[in-house]
Structure formats: structure tokens, C-alpha cells
């Protein structure tokens, strides 16, 4: 009886994938982990180094060396692009069908018509010569997400003083029923008005129009969010498979918002220390179960192109991972990984298509290599074999190698 723990350091890639020249040329040369280390040479991440970070990067520095004791490997991204939502679905054992990539204005008329049919009051906002957004019931907007790769995500942003989160979720699902992009994110906050949302409306590349979420103030008070994905079947993902087997599932951080489970051990949030507190507390209570923690603050630092902040969040995570390791037993397995890259030095603020590290801790096991995996779903398959349940939709277990 033991615990299988996955820590996703969001965006902590270890080098551009081989296909970036063809599919994402802006990501050529990206290596989030290495470039953070080079920009912050005094960074204190001893635990990650001992777990094999430099092995996964494939390069040493004068101070940070390969670890002979590490159990490690890397994984390629099986999904297209470099997306947190799709990345986490992949880590849980599925690769969703390829969604459309399009501006919201390609489907705005269809969405408007459908929402009116569902008895919403809807109006368009925007000049005649520019793409528009929708205002729904004078307390929510629908438009492009301007914070991730353009064309992948539509946002439904709401004033939660006027629309409950339950009502917002219903609205988000109605939009999801119409559109075929990767994600619809429905989120809102308190103490904002529809004017705050509209004052933060922006247009990019003359094709994409949406609300700049940070500028709108939606994150400041009472923030709630749900991510609605395209083509996701939770029944073939590890959390639901474990739910059916009555094995506890604990999801902490952003993963609690974007991965479906029937578990009530859900701890959404952003602050890294607080999330590690939840993880360590739940590990103390649950002796046999699956845990997944997402540390989002690294990704936020990547988007901000702030390598100093990124390094700081890594140092916090490194310290807390060491604390976690100190309470694990011989049956437990810990895997530290990522979902893509977000290199703050590469010249743009979007995710980068990078391989991810697989840094594995099991008490008494040293020097094991699991190689370069084709797909991040291999971690889900490994968890399934560990618990003796049916395999997820995708993935090949590497349990026998550790």
C-alpha cells in the first residue's frame, strides 16, 4: 500500500522538441530549465539536481552536475502545440482529438444565435471595422483568450456579484456546446462590473478580440474558474479509473480545475507554499492513493518573461519537495515533471513546445533510467500499473524500469 505522487512544475521544459522548426519556429532554441539556470547561476535547487534535472537537460554547468543516483527520463508532448489543459489531459492518460484553431469572430454569430435561443440577452461590442465580443445578460463577456496561444481558447468572463458561479458554469457549457476550440474557460470575480470587463477589451492582430483578464480585475477578489475541454472522456483517464476502484484521488492547484474526478479531495489555488501545504497534509492522512499537484506560479513567471520570479518559485518548490521526500516510505513513488515549456528568455511570452523532465524518487532505488518517452501519458499508465487498475486510453508504463 503506497502513494503515487505527481508534481507538475507547470512550464518547466528541458529543451525544444525536434519538430519545432516545422510546427512552432518561434520556439527554436527554447530550454526553460537551462536558461533559468544560466540567467540565475546562484539558484538553489539542490533537490531537483539530486533528482536528475541536469541529466534530463543533458548539460551541466560549472556548479550544477549530473546526478549518478538519479532515476530519470524525459517525455515528449503527444498533443499538438504546448498547452496546459491538453498537457494535463495527456498526463492523465488521454490525448484529445485535434480541436479547431480560430478567432472567436469566426463563430460569434453562431454562438450569439444559440445563446439567444437559450433565452440569454446578448449584444455585440466592437467597432464596425474590428472583431467583436459578446456581452451576455449585461454581466458576462465572451471572446478570445488573449493570454495563451491565440485561437486555442475562448473566455467567458463574468461579474460574480451579478451572476453566480453555477450560472456562469451553465453559460460556459452552452458556449462549449457550439465551439470546437481546445478550451472554453469560464471564470469570474467579485467587485467588478461589466464596464470593468469592457474597459479591458483589446484587439490583437486585427482578428482576435477579448477581455484582458488581469487588467479587468477579475482575479482580485472571489476568483472562480472552470476549464471546459474539447473531446475529453474522463472515463479513460487515471483519476476516474481510480475513482471507480475506490482508490483516493487528490488534485491540488490548477489540475483540480482542469481534470475531472468524482473525488472530494480537490484543492484549487495558485500560491505555491499553500499548495504544498495541502499536498503534505493530504499525504499524512492518506496512506494509499494518487496525488497530483500543479505549481502554476512558474508558468505565470514564464508568461511575464520574468526569470527572477521563475527562479524564486523553483527554489520554493525545491525546498518543499525535499520536505515531502522526508515523509515518504518504501512503497511511495514521486514523479516531478512538467506539461510543456515557457522559456522567459526566448523572445515571446507564450508557452514553448519542449520535452519535459521525468524525475523519479522511490526510497532505496537509485540510478534507473527510463529513457525518452514518446508521450506524457506514460506516467498515467505507470500509475495504473502501480495501483493494479485498468490502463488509461494512452500510455506505456515504465514501472518495470524503476
C-alpha positions in Angstrom: 0.0 0.0 0.0 1.6 3.2 -1.1 1.2 6.6 -2.7 1.8 7.7 -6.3 2.5 11.4 -6.4 2.9 13.5 -9.5 4.2 17.1 -9.1 3.8 19.2 -12.3 6.1 22.2 -12.3 4.0 24.0 -14.9 6.0 25.0 -17.9 9.3 23.6 -16.7 10.6 22.2 -20.1 14.1 20.9 -20.7 14.6 21.7 -24.4 12.8 22.3 -27.6 11.2 19.3 -29.3 12.6 18.1 -32.6 9.5 19.3 -34.6 9.6 23.0 -33.5 11.3 24.2 -36.7 8.3 22.9 -38.6 5.4 23.5 -36.3 6.5 26.3 -33.9 9.5 28.1 -35.3 9.2 30.8 -32.6 10.2 28.1 -30.1 13.5 27.2 -31.7 16.3 27.3 -29.1 13.9 27.2 -26.1 15.1 25.4 -23.0 13.2 26.8 -20.0 15.1 25.0 -17.3 18.6 25.6 -18.7 18.0 29.2 -19.5 16.6 29.9 -16.0 19.8 28.3 -14.5 22.0 30.3 -16.8 20.3 33.6 -16.0 20.2 32.9 -12.3 23.5 31.0 -11.7 23.2 31.1 -7.9 19.8 29.4 -7.9 19.4 26.9 -5.0 17.6 23.8 -6.3 19.7 21.0 -4.7 16.8 18.6 -4.6 15.9 18.9 -8.3 19.6 18.5 -9.1 19.9 15.3 -7.0 16.7 14.0 -8.6 18.4 14.3 -12.0 17.4 17.7 -13.5 20.7 18.2 -15.3 20.6 14.6 -16.6 17.2 15.5 -18.1 18.5 18.7 -19.6 21.5 16.8 -20.9 24.0 19.5 -19.9 26.0 20.5 -16.8 27.2 23.9 -15.6 30.3 24.6 -13.5 28.2 24.3 -10.4 25.3 22.0 -11.2 26.2 18.5 -12.3 24.7 15.3 -13.4 23.4 13.0 -10.6 24.6 9.4 -10.6 22.0 8.4 -8.1 19.0 9.8 -10.0 16.1 7.9 -11.5 15.2 9.9 -14.5 14.0 10.3 -18.1 12.2 12.8 -20.3 8.9 12.8 -22.2 7.8 14.4 -25.5 4.5 16.1 -25.8 1.9 13.9 -27.5 -0.6 16.7 -28.0 -0.3 19.4 -30.6 1.1 22.8 -29.6 2.1 23.4 -25.9 -1.0 23.8 -23.8 -1.5 23.3 -20.1 -5.1 21.9 -20.4 -4.1 19.4 -23.1 -0.9 18.7 -21.3 -2.7 17.7 -18.2 -5.2 15.6 -20.0 -2.2 13.8 -21.6 -0.5 13.3 -18.2 -3.8 11.7 -17.1 -3.8 9.2 -19.9 -5.5 10.7 -23.0 -4.7 12.8 -26.0 -7.9 14.6 -27.0 -8.8 15.0 -30.7 -7.3 17.9 -32.5 -9.5 21.0 -32.0 -10.0 23.9 -34.3 -7.8 26.9 -34.1 -9.8 30.0 -34.9 -10.7 33.5 -33.8 -13.9 33.8 -31.8 -15.3 36.1 -34.6 -15.4 33.1 -36.9 -18.2 31.7 -34.8 -19.6 34.7 -33.0 -22.8 34.7 -35.0 -23.4 31.0 -34.3 -22.7 31.5 -30.5 -24.9 34.6 -30.4 -27.8 32.8 -32.1 -27.5 29.7 -29.8 -27.4 31.8 -26.6 -30.4 33.8 -27.7 -32.3 30.5 -28.3 -31.3 29.6 -24.7 -33.0 32.8 -23.5 -29.9 34.9 -22.8 -29.8 38.6 -23.7 -26.9 39.1 -26.0 -25.3 42.0 -27.7 -22.1 42.6 -29.7 -19.4 45.1 -28.7 -16.8 46.4 -31.1 -16.3 48.9 -33.9 -17.5 48.1 -37.4 -14.0 47.5 -38.7 -12.8 45.3 -35.9 -13.6 41.9 -34.4 -16.2 41.9 -31.7 -17.0 40.2 -28.4 -20.4 39.3 -26.9 -21.9 40.8 -23.7 -24.4 38.3 -22.1 -27.1 39.5 -19.6 -25.0 42.6 -19.1 -22.8 40.8 -16.6 -20.6 38.5 -18.7 -18.5 38.6 -21.9 -17.5 36.0 -24.4 -14.4 36.5 -26.6 -10.9 35.3 -27.3 -8.4 34.4 -24.6 -5.5 36.8 -25.1 -3.1 35.2 -22.6 -2.4 31.9 -24.3 -1.7 31.0 -28.0 -4.3 32.9 -30.0 -7.1 30.9 -31.4 -6.9 28.0 -28.9 -9.2 29.2 -26.1 -12.4 31.3 -25.7 -13.1 33.1 -22.4 -16.4 33.6 -20.7 -15.7 36.3 -18.1 -18.3 37.3 -15.5 -19.1 39.6 -12.7 -19.9 37.1 -9.9 -21.8 39.7 -7.9 -24.5 39.6 -10.6 -24.1 36.1 -12.0 -23.5 33.1 -9.6 -20.6 30.7 -10.4 -23.3 28.0 -11.1 -24.9 30.2 -13.7 -21.6 31.1 -15.2 -20.7 27.4 -15.5 -24.0 26.8 -17.3 -23.2 29.7 -19.7 -19.7 28.3 -20.3 -21.2 24.9 -21.1 -23.6 26.5 -23.6 -20.7 28.1 -25.4 -18.8 24.8 -25.2 -21.7 23.1 -27.0 -21.2 25.3 -30.0 -17.5 25.8 -30.4 -14.7 23.4 -31.3 -11.5 25.1 -30.0 -9.4 23.4 -27.4 -10.9 25.1 -24.3 -13.6 27.3 -23.1 -12.6 28.9 -19.8 -15.5 30.3 -17.7 -14.3 32.4 -14.8 -15.3 35.4 -12.8 -14.7 37.5 -9.8 -16.4 39.8 -7.3 -16.3 43.6 -7.0 -16.1 44.1 -10.8 -18.7 45.4 -13.3 -19.4 44.8 -16.9 -17.7 48.2 -17.5 -14.5 46.9 -16.0 -14.6 44.0 -18.4 -15.4 46.2 -21.4 -12.7 48.7 -20.4 -10.2 45.8 -20.6 -11.3 44.8 -24.1 -8.4 44.5 -26.6 -7.9 43.5 -30.2 -4.8 41.6 -31.4 -3.7 41.0 -35.0 -6.9 42.6 -36.2 -8.6 39.2 -35.8 -8.8 38.4 -32.1 -10.9 40.3 -29.6 -11.3 39.6 -25.9 -11.0 40.9 -22.4 -7.5 41.3 -20.9 -8.3 39.3 -17.7 -5.6 40.7 -15.4 -6.4 44.2 -16.4 -10.2 43.7 -15.8 -9.6 43.0 -12.2 -11.4 39.6 -12.3 -8.6 37.9 -10.4 -8.5 40.2 -7.4 -11.5 39.1 -5.4 -13.5 35.9 -5.2 -12.0 34.4 -8.4 -13.6 31.1 -9.5 -12.9 29.2 -12.7 -13.8 26.1 -14.7 -12.0 24.8 -17.8 -14.1 23.1 -20.4 -12.2 21.0 -22.8 -12.9 19.7 -26.3 -13.3 15.9 -26.8 -12.4 14.9 -23.2 -13.6 11.5 -21.9 -12.8 11.3 -18.2 -13.8 7.6 -18.1 -10.5 6.6 -19.8 -8.3 8.8 -17.6 -6.5 7.6 -14.5 -8.4 9.8 -11.9 -11.8 8.4 -13.0 -10.4 4.8 -13.3 -9.2 5.1 -9.7 -12.5 6.6 -8.6 -14.2 3.5 -9.8 -11.7 1.4 -8.0 -12.3 3.4 -4.8 -8.7 4.5 -4.6 -8.4 8.0 -3.2 -7.5 10.8 -5.8 -6.1 14.1 -4.6 -5.8 17.0 -7.1 -4.1 20.2 -6.0 -3.7 23.6 -7.8 -4.7 24.2 -11.4 -5.1 20.5 -12.0 -8.1 20.5 -9.7 -9.8 22.9 -12.1 -8.9 21.2 -15.4 -9.0 17.4 -14.7 -12.3 15.7 -13.9 -12.8 13.4 -11.0 -15.5 12.3 -8.6 -13.1 12.8 -5.7 -13.8 15.4 -3.0 -10.1 15.8 -2.3 -9.8 18.9 -4.5 -7.6 21.9 -3.6 -7.6 24.6 -6.3 -5.3 27.6 -5.9 -2.2 29.3 -7.0 0.1 30.1 -4.1 2.9 27.5 -4.2 3.6 27.3 -0.5 -0.1 26.9 0.2 -0.5 24.2 -2.4 2.5 22.2 -1.0 0.9 22.6 2.5 -2.2 20.8 1.1 -0.1 18.1 -0.5 1.9 17.3 2.6 -1.2 17.4 4.8 -3.1 15.0 2.5 -0.1 12.7 2.2 -0.1 12.5 6.0 -3.7 11.5 6.0 -3.9 9.1 3.0 -1.6 6.1 3.0 -2.7 4.7 -0.4 -3.8 7.0 -3.2 -3.0 9.1 -6.2 -1.9 12.7 -5.8 -1.3 15.3 -8.4 -0.1 18.9 -7.7 0.3 21.6 -10.2 2.6 24.6 -9.4 1.3 27.3 -11.6 3.4 30.2 -10.4 6.4 29.0 -12.6 4.1 29.3 -15.6 2.9 32.7 -14.7 6.5 33.9 -14.3 7.2 32.5 -17.8 4.3 34.4 -19.3 5.7 37.5 -17.6 9.1 36.8 -19.1 10.5 37.1 -15.5 13.3 34.7 -14.9 14.0 36.1 -11.4 10.5 35.3 -10.3 10.6 31.9 -12.1 13.8 31.0 -10.2 12.3 32.1 -6.9 9.3 29.8 -7.4 11.6 27.0 -8.3 13.5 27.5 -5.1 10.3 27.4 -3.1 9.2 24.2 -4.9 12.7 22.6 -4.4 12.6 23.2 -0.7 9.1 21.8 -0.3 9.8 18.7 -2.5 12.7 17.9 -0.1 10.2 18.2 2.8 7.8 15.9 1.0 10.5 13.3 0.3 11.4 13.2 4.0 8.0 11.7 4.9 7.7 9.1 2.0 8.1 5.4 2.6 9.5 2.5 0.6 6.2 1.9 -1.2 5.7 5.5 -2.4 6.7 6.8 -5.8 7.2 10.5 -6.6 7.5 11.9 -10.1 8.4 15.5 -10.7 7.6 16.6 -14.3 6.1 19.4 -16.4 3.5 19.9 -19.1 5.4 22.0 -21.7 7.9 24.8 -21.6 7.5 28.6 -21.1 11.0 30.0 -21.7 11.1 33.6 -20.4 14.3 34.3 -22.5 13.2 33.0 -25.9 11.7 36.3 -27.1 7.9 35.8 -26.6 5.6 35.3 -23.7 3.7 32.2 -24.8 4.3 28.5 -23.9 7.2 26.8 -25.7 7.0 23.3 -27.2 9.6 21.4 -25.1 10.3 18.0 -23.8 9.6 17.6 -20.1 11.7 16.0 -17.3 10.7 12.8 -15.5 12.5 12.9 -12.2 11.6 9.9 -10.1 12.1 9.2 -6.4 11.5 5.9 -4.7 13.2 5.2 -1.4 16.1 2.8 -1.9 16.1 2.9 -5.7 18.9 4.7 -7.5 20.5 5.1 -10.9 17.5 4.0 -13.0 16.9 5.5 -16.5 13.5 5.3 -18.3 14.7 6.9 -21.5 12.9 9.5 -23.7 9.2 8.7 -23.7 7.0 9.4 -26.7 4.1 10.6 -24.7 3.4 12.1 -21.3 0.6 9.6 -20.9 3.3 7.0 -19.9 3.1 8.5 -16.4 -0.6 7.7 -16.2 0.0 4.2 -17.5 2.7 3.8 -14.8 0.2 4.9 -12.1 -2.4 2.5 -13.4 0.0 -0.4 -13.2 1.2 0.7 -9.7 -2.4 0.5 -8.5 -3.4 -2.6 -10.4 -6.3 -1.0 -12.3 -7.1 -0.9 -16.0 -4.9 1.1 -18.3 -5.9 4.6 -19.4 -6.6 5.3 -23.1 -3.0 6.0 -23.9 0.5 5.4 -22.4 3.0 2.7 -21.8 4.0 2.0 -18.2 7.7 2.4 -17.1 7.1 0.9 -13.7 9.3 -2.1 -14.5 12.2 0.2 -15.1 12.1 1.7 -11.6 
